[in-house]
Amino acid sequence: MVRFENVWLKYRRADTAADAAMPGIINDVSFEIEDGGFRWLIGASGAGKTSVLKLMYLAEHPYRGRIDILGVHAARISRRDAAMLRRRIGVVYQDFRLLSHLSAYDNVALPMRLARKPEPQIRADVSELLHWVGLSDKLDRRPYELSGGEQQRIAIARAVVARPKLLLADEPTGNLDEEQAERLMLLITGLNGLGTTVVVATHNLALVARYPAPRLEIAGGRLIRNG
């Protein structure tokens, strides 16, 4: 379960009075996503979609309000427990964030190795997933040897390989052609069908129309649609 209750996000200033008067990046946002739910997160560029995702994976902390992630009150957990919670969250970043010194295979395997999964299982799961995204012939390539679309597919594979309880995707189809975007959505909806809670931020309304699901719409840092 994901729950935001009157959440504000602001950039902090040393001057408390000035800080209090600042407009928020996220302003008084409240919503709840049930376990195993799927939500589109939509809005214009700069509306606050990425900031909402950052709050969900604990990269940002709210100025005010309460956030519960997978049943955990995010403000009350230790740094160690926050790190453990993040292992249950898969994230597809807009800028990929692949490790340049690792091969495609090792980038995808990383979440499973952090979770101390046995190598035979890692090998089977990573190989199957890279085959699914059409990159089984590029296991040994470094990120700089791959195109933007290929890097995006590696980032997606890394996010889902450990079957996270929560999957957050920020414009995951932005660098993909139509066929690859459809394959990605089959993967995401398949995971959702197995119980993974999914939030996909996008401005691709044609894609949203092809895969109907409730929408969270952000405008000017405010939630203007929930459902």
C-alpha positions, -999 to +999 in steps of 0.1 A: +000+000+000+011+035-008-005+064+010+002+102+009-016+123+035-014+161+031+021+159+017+041+190+008+076+191-007+097+222-007+133+232-013+146+243+021+161+277+029+181+288+059+155+316+065+126+299+082+101+326+075+111+326+038+108+289+037+073+289+052+062+314+025+077+295-004+053+277-028+057+239-027+070+216-054+043+193-042+013+210-024-010+192+000-012+160-020-033+130-006-040+097-022-039+060-015-029+031-038-040-004-026-017-034-026-014-047-061-029-015-076-019+002-108-019+040-113-009+062-142+008+094-130+001+120-156+007+157-160+026+182-181+064+184-180+074+201-147+040+194-131+056+174-102+054+138-114+091+130-108+089+146-074+060+124-064+080+093-075+111+105-055+090+108-024+078+072-030+113+058-032+126+079-003+150+100-024+131+131-011+114+136+023+083+157+027+083+192+043+050+183+058+025+154+058+027+117+061+038+090+036+033+053+041+052+030+017+044-007+017+027-003+050+057+015+066+056+050+080+085+064+059+094+092+084+099+068+113+123+042+100+161+042+105+185+047+076+192+009+077+155+000+075+151+026+047+178+009+027+160-025+032+127-010+022+142+004-011+152-032-020+115-040-022+110-011-047+120-012-084+126+021-100+130+030-137+147+064-139+144+088-168+182+090-170+187+052-167+214+054-139+232+024-151+266+017-136+291+024-164+317-001-152+293-030-152+281-050-182+244-051-192+242-085-175+258-073-142+236-041-141+205-062-143+219-088-118+228-062-092+194-061-073+194-098-070+230-099-057+222-072-032+194-095-020+219-124-018+201-146-043+220-177-054+240-173-086+222-200-105+188-183-099+204-149-109+218-164-141+184-179-151+163-149-142+186-123-157+191-143-189+154-148-194+146-111-188+173-099-212+160-123-238+125-108-232+137-072-238+156-083-269+191-079-256+203-114-251+231-108-276+245-078-257+250-093-222+287-081-221+282-046-234+288-016-212+262+011-211+283+035-233+282+008-260+244+007-261+219+031-277+195+051-256+167+027-262+189-003-253+200+015-221+163+021-213+155-016-217+184-026-194+172-001-168+137-016-170+150-051-167+171-041-136+140-026-120+118-057-124+143-086-121+138-091-084+100-089-087+096-058-064+066-052-043+064-017-057+075-007-092+079+030-100+086+040-137+094+075-148+086+079-185+097+043-192+087+043-229+103+076-237+133+060-256+114+030-270+098+023-303+062+012-305+069-025-305+093-022-275+068+000-256+041-026-261+065-054-248+073-032-218+036-028-210+030-065-212+059-070-187+046-043-164+010-055-165+021-091-160+040-081-129+010-061-117-011-092-122+012-111-099+006-086-072+032-059-077+019-024-070+028-002-101+030+036-107+039+047-142+046+084-148+040+094-184+028+121-208+020+095-234-018+097-233-022+073-262-004+047-241-027+055-212-057+051-234-046+016-246-041+004-210-070+018-190-063+022-152-070+049-126-050+081-130-033+104-106-030+138-124-006+165-112-007+201-122+014+228-106+024+204-078-013+197-069-033+166-074-062+175-097-075+140-105-075+108-085-093+079-103 
